[in-house]
Amino acid sequence: MGYAEQLFDLTDRVVLITGGSRGLGREMAFAAARCGADVVIASRNMDNCVAAAAEVEAATGRSAMPYQVHVGRWDQLDGLVEATYARFGKVDTLINNAGMSPLYDKLTDVTEKLFDSVVNLNLKGPFRLSALVGEKMMAAGRGSIINVSSTGSLRPGADIIPYAAAKAGLNAMTEGLARAFAPTVRVNTLMAGPFLTDISKAWNLEAATHNPFGHLALQRAGDPPEIVGAALFLASDASSFTTGSIVRADGGIP
Ligand SMILES: NC(=O)c1ccc[n+]([C@@H]2O[C@H](COP(=O)([O-])OP(=O)(O)OC[C@H]3O[C@@H](n4cnc5c(N)ncnc54)[C@H](OP(=O)(O)O)[C@@H]3O)[C@@H](O)[C@H]2O)c1
């Protein structure tokens, strides 16, 4: 095994990824399995989870467990954790990735139901899952938790305020959890800038008359596989002295 391979090695680790069926989560699931991990792919649409898990297994030879869960529903998260530990006996890395950022025209269009569902998915679910898995990681003597946040939490646009606030809460939660689970379990934020996933389909890019990403240093949006380097860094022992931090993969926001 080469030096870099060893540094990022995840052989026989177990990586649980919410929202692992599509977009950035799917990329991270494949990447973890390519580095030797067994993975749990959890999202609401079981067919998508099953398909993604089958593709991961075929491509990597590692085990991939599909699991249907709504991360915004607190009472469904115990089942996810129980099923994961029943199948694999441990979780080495938890990636709280499932998220959504519904756009709206004006603030009064945001209903209480929509506000609650944004907070439930982007903040409340990750808190509960981190609590459940983090305690087990502490007992096992190792672990890494990655919370996928957004540069919107630092520079909130007018059309994503509840989402930005939830992700800002996630940033704060990361620091608190890093202390709660120290020194055994590391907890970090992986902060994404704009990536061309299903989320970006709502951005109406075709109508833009100028480069909508011109304000970024790299002047473009990210391709989903470009999340992988930072994710593997945080998931593996390559980041053994990194906790409570924010790692940005954002094309260089101003
Ligand atoms: N793409 C971007 O530009 C961008 C920028 C900044 C931050 N992020 C963050 O990156 C993360 C991944 O985003 P993405 O772009 O990959 O999104 P995506 O392509 O829309 O994929 C979202 C994933 O989350 C799952 N999901 C959605 N709601 C869920 C729920 N209630 N319970 C469980 N799973 C759920 C989806 O599967 P199901 O539909 O089957 O549930 C899917 O697997 C999110 O946290 C997002 O906020 C993305």
The ligand as an SDF file (V2000), in Angstrom:
LIG
                    3D

 48 52  0  0  0  0  0  0  0  0999 V2000
  -25.4670   20.8820   -3.8370 N   0  0  0  0  0  0  0  0  0  0  0  0
  -25.1100   22.0200   -3.2850 C   0  0  0  0  0  0  0  0  0  0  0  0
  -24.9000   23.0230   -3.9670 O   0  0  0  0  0  0  0  0  0  0  0  0
  -24.8940   22.1210   -1.7820 C   0  0  0  0  0  0  0  0  0  0  0  0
  -24.3360   23.2940   -1.2860 C   0  0  0  0  0  0  0  0  0  0  0  0
  -24.1270   23.4130    0.0660 C   0  0  0  0  0  0  0  0  0  0  0  0
  -24.4780   22.3830    0.9160 C   0  0  0  0  0  0  0  0  0  0  0  0
  -25.0430   21.2620    0.4020 N   0  0  0  0  0  0  0  0  0  0  0  0
  -25.4320   20.2090    1.3470 C   0  0  0  0  0  0  0  0  0  0  0  0
  -24.9080   18.9790    0.9380 O   0  0  0  0  0  0  0  0  0  0  0  0
  -25.7800   17.9290    1.3650 C   0  0  0  0  0  0  0  0  0  0  0  0
  -26.0890   17.0360    0.1740 C   0  0  0  0  0  0  0  0  0  0  0  0
  -26.7050   17.8280   -0.8180 O   0  0  0  0  0  0  0  0  0  0  0  0
  -26.8800   17.3300   -2.3260 P   0  0  0  0  0  0  0  0  0  0  0  0
  -26.6320   18.5010   -3.1850 O   0  0  0  0  0  0  0  0  0  0  0  0
  -26.1190   16.0830   -2.5390 O   0  0  0  0  0  0  0  0  0  0  0  0
  -28.4480   17.0340   -2.3190 O   0  0  0  0  0  0  0  0  0  0  0  0
  -29.3140   16.0580   -3.2440 P   0  0  0  0  0  0  0  0  0  0  0  0
  -28.5980   15.7350   -4.5050 O   0  0  0  0  0  0  0  0  0  0  0  0
  -30.6580   16.6850   -3.3030 O   0  0  0  0  0  0  0  0  0  0  0  0
  -29.3770   14.7170   -2.3840 O   0  0  0  0  0  0  0  0  0  0  0  0
  -29.9910   14.7700   -1.1280 C   0  0  0  0  0  0  0  0  0  0  0  0
  -29.8990   13.4100   -0.4810 C   0  0  0  0  0  0  0  0  0  0  0  0
  -30.5150   13.4960    0.8050 O   0  0  0  0  0  0  0  0  0  0  0  0
  -31.6020   12.5850    0.8680 C   0  0  0  0  0  0  0  0  0  0  0  0
  -32.6610   13.1870    1.6590 N   0  0  0  0  0  0  0  0  0  0  0  0
  -33.3570   14.3190    1.4040 C   0  0  0  0  0  0  0  0  0  0  0  0
  -34.2660   14.5400    2.3600 N   0  0  0  0  0  0  0  0  0  0  0  0
  -34.1310   13.5140    3.2480 C   0  0  0  0  0  0  0  0  0  0  0  0
  -34.7880   13.1630    4.4510 C   0  0  0  0  0  0  0  0  0  0  0  0
  -35.7870   13.9130    4.9520 N   0  0  0  0  0  0  0  0  0  0  0  0
  -34.3940   12.0480    5.1050 N   0  0  0  0  0  0  0  0  0  0  0  0
  -33.4080   11.2740    4.6120 C   0  0  0  0  0  0  0  0  0  0  0  0
  -32.7440   11.5500    3.4810 N   0  0  0  0  0  0  0  0  0  0  0  0
  -33.1120   12.6630    2.8060 C   0  0  0  0  0  0  0  0  0  0  0  0
  -32.0090   12.3300   -0.5840 C   0  0  0  0  0  0  0  0  0  0  0  0
  -32.6130   11.0700   -0.7770 O   0  0  0  0  0  0  0  0  0  0  0  0
  -34.2210   10.8540   -0.6860 P   0  0  0  0  0  0  0  0  0  0  0  0
  -34.8480   11.8410   -1.5960 O   0  0  0  0  0  0  0  0  0  0  0  0
  -34.4050    9.4270   -1.0920 O   0  0  0  0  0  0  0  0  0  0  0  0
  -34.5870   11.0510    0.7350 O   0  0  0  0  0  0  0  0  0  0  0  0
  -30.6440   12.3410   -1.2550 C   0  0  0  0  0  0  0  0  0  0  0  0
  -29.9970   11.1070   -1.0740 O   0  0  0  0  0  0  0  0  0  0  0  0
  -26.9910   18.6060    1.9880 C   0  0  0  0  0  0  0  0  0  0  0  0
  -26.8620   18.6530    3.3780 O   0  0  0  0  0  0  0  0  0  0  0  0
  -26.9320   20.0080    1.4220 C   0  0  0  0  0  0  0  0  0  0  0  0
  -27.5680   20.9560    2.2500 O   0  0  0  0  0  0  0  0  0  0  0  0
  -25.2540   21.0930   -0.9250 C   0  0  0  0  0  0  0  0  0  0  0  0
  1  2  1  0
  2  3  2  0
  2  4  1  0
  4  5  1  0
  4 48  2  0
  5  6  2  0
  6  7  1  0
  7  8  2  0
  8  9  1  0
  8 48  1  0
  9 10  1  0
  9 46  1  0
 10 11  1  0
 11 12  1  0
 11 44  1  0
 12 13  1  0
 13 14  1  0
 14 15  2  0
 14 16  1  0
 14 17  1  0
 17 18  1  0
 18 19  2  0
 18 20  1  0
 18 21  1  0
 21 22  1  0
 22 23  1  0
 23 24  1  0
 23 42  1  0
 24 25  1  0
 25 26  1  0
 25 36  1  0
 26 27  1  0
 26 35  1  0
 27 28  2  0
 28 29  1  0
 29 30  1  0
 29 35  2  0
 30 31  1  0
 30 32  2  0
 32 33  1  0
 33 34  2  0
 34 35  1  0
 36 37  1  0
 36 42  1  0
 37 38  1  0
 38 39  2  0
 38 40  1  0
 38 41  1  0
 42 43  1  0
 44 45  1  0
 44 46  1  0
 46 47  1  0
M  CHG  2   8   1  16  -1
M  END
$$$$
